[in-house]
Amino acid sequence: MEIKILFTPYYYVESAFKEYESITAPLTLNLLNSAAKYFLNEVDHFLAGFLPLETEISGYPYYRTLSEALEIYKNDPNKPSGRSADFDNDASFLIGVIPKAINDFVIHGPSAANNNEVINSLIAQVKLTHSSERAIISSLFYYAVIIELLAKRRLNYNKELNKNQIDQALNQAILSTASKLRAYKHKNSVRYFVKISPTLYRKDNVELPSESLRKISPNELKKSAYVIDVLEASLSALAKTSNIQEFINFIISLPGASNMAVGPALALAALAYSPMPEVNEQLFTDAHFDFAIDGAGNKYISELFPKIINAFTHKKEEEGEQLIGLLYAEFNRLGYYTATFTAFFENIKSFISPVVKKALEPQLN
C-alpha cells in the first residue's frame, strides 16, 4: 500500500506544549488533553472531561469562571452553566477550541469555519463555560485562524509556513469572521476587538489585518487572563515573528504576570511552525494497524468502533463516515501514525466489513 503523508496537527500541538511546559500554566496540558477527549458535538460530555481536574483548577484564581461552570454542571447537567458577567471573560475556554477545530478540519476541511452547523456547535461548546459576547466572538476569531493555518499546512505539503503564508491565513480568517460579525447579534461588542484592525468592521476596510497587527506596539499588548488580551497577543505574535522560537520569545517578553496567554498562543505557533516528525511508512500496514487497535487501551477509541459498525449495519452511511472521521482524529491525537484520511477510511471499512456483512445476513435472507 502506498502511504501518503498527512499533517497530524494534534500531535504537533501536544508536542509543543510538552516541550515548552515550563513556560505554560501547569494545568494547560491537562486541560488540553481533557478537552481533546471530549470535543464531540454531544456537548454534555465536554465539561465532564474537566471534572477530574476540579481540584487542580481551584488552585488557579484565573480559572474561577471554569471552576464555577464545572460546579453548576456537576450539580445539574441540564442547567445552563456558562458564566456571562463582565469579569467572566478569561481565556481558559480557548484550550477547548483547539481540539474542536482540529476535529472539524479533519471532517469538513477548510470549509469548517464557514459551515453554520459547525460554528453553532462551537458556540454551544463555548457557552458551556463562557457565555459572554466577548468570549464567543473571541472563539470565532481563534477558531478561524486555526482552520486557516491547517489549510495552509495542507497546501504546503505539511512544511512549516513562511511569513507570506501566515499573513494569508491571518487575513483570510480575520476578514471572513469580521464579515460575519457585521450582521451578528453580538455586533455591539465588536468595539472591543478594533485593535486587531481599526477599520476591521467597515465594508471599505483598506488595511489588511496582518499589517494592522504588525503595527501594534508590544507596549500595547500584555500577558493577562483576559481573552481579548490573549487573542491580541497571540495574533500579533504570528504577524510579527518568523519562527517558533521568535514567537515564544515575543510572548514571554510581553508585560503581565498571567501565563494563561501562553497556552492558546503556543497552539497557533505549533500549527504554523512545528516541524514534521519522522513518519514510519510501514506503520500503516494491516498487521501494524491491528496491533495499534488492540494495543490502544483507549476507552474513547473502543467506544467508537461499535458506533461505526452499528451505523453501517443500519445503512446510515453518512453517520458512519463522520464517526470514522472522529476515529481518525483520535488516532492522530494519540500519535499512532501519519496517513491520509482516504487510506485510513478504506482500512477501517475493510476492517469492519466482515462484521457488518455478518450482521446484514439476516436482513438479506
Buried (B, 14 or more C-beta within 10 A) or exposed (E): EEBBEBBBBBBBBBBBBEBBEEBBBEBBBBBBBBBBBBBBBEBEEBBBBBEEBBEBBEEBEBBBBBBBBBEBBBEEEEEEBBBBEEEBBBBBBBBBBBBBBBBBBBBBBBEBBBBEEBBEBBBEBBBBBBBBBBBBBBBBBBBBBBBBBBBBBBEEEBEBBEEEBBBBBBBBBBBBBBBBBEEBEEEEBBEBBEBBBEBBBEEEBEEBBBBBBEBBEBEEBBBBBBBBBBBBBBBBBBBBBEEBEBBBEBBBEBEBEBBBBBBBBBBBBBBBBBEBEEBEBEBBEEEBBEEBBEEBEBEBBEEBBEEBBBBBBBEEEEBBBBBBBBBBBBBBBBBBBBBBBEBBBEBBBEBBEEBBEEBBEEEEE
